Amino acid sequence: MTVQDLILDHNWNISSEMQPYIISSLPAISDVEDKLIWCGDPKGQFTTLSATDKIRHREPVLSWPSKIWKPFLHPGISSNIWKLIQGIYMDDQKKVQQGYCVVSMCCICKQSQDSMEHLLWSCSFNKAIWQWLGNTFQFTTPTSFDDVFQFSKHKSPLVREVWLTAAFATLRELWFQKNKKFVENVQPNLNRFKSRILSLVHYGSYRMQGIRWHHDYDSQILHLFHVSG
C-alpha cells in the first residue's frame, strides 16, 4: 500500500485493522502540491556534497596532531612521534595480544616485559634521560605524552620549541635505540645518548622562530643547547 491508498476524497480513510498501528494523530490533508524534501541538507535541497556528507564515516577530532606537526620540528621527528601515538610499531606486548607465546624482556634494562610504554616512560635508562632533561628545564619527570605537551605551556615561545624538540627527539631516539640493540647489538650509552639529543636540538634550532624572554632561565636553556637567540 501507499499513502494514496489511505486517502478518500481528501480525507483519511483508515481501516479498522490498521487503526491500532497508528499511535499519533495524522497531519491534515491540504490541496497544496507535494514537494520532495532532502533531510540531509538544512535547506532541503539534494546535492552531491550533502549526500556524501550524509554517508561518510567521520573519525573523532583529535587534538594532538596540531601539537606535533610544527614548522620548527623536523618532519623525520614529527612522523615518528605520530607513529608512536598512533601505535604503529611492534613490541612483545602486541605479540602476546595477537596470540604469540613469547618470553619477553626489555632489551635495555632487562628488568621488565618489553613494551613501548615501558621503553618510553618506565625503563631505568629512559628515566635517567628524562631526569636530565627535567633538571635542565626545571620540570618533573614526564610519564606520558600529555606531560610533554603541558610542561612548557607557561614558558617563552622559544623555550617551548627547544623543549618539544628535545622531548620528541628523546622519544624517537629511545625507539631507535631499541632497534639498534636488536639489529646491530649496539649497547646503550648514557653520555652518547645525551650528546645525540644536544646535537639534534642544536641543528633543529635553525628551524625555530620563537621569541625568547630576557630571563636568566631562557639564557641557561639556550646556552646549554647552543641555540642562538
Disulfide bonds with the S-S distance in Angstrom:
none
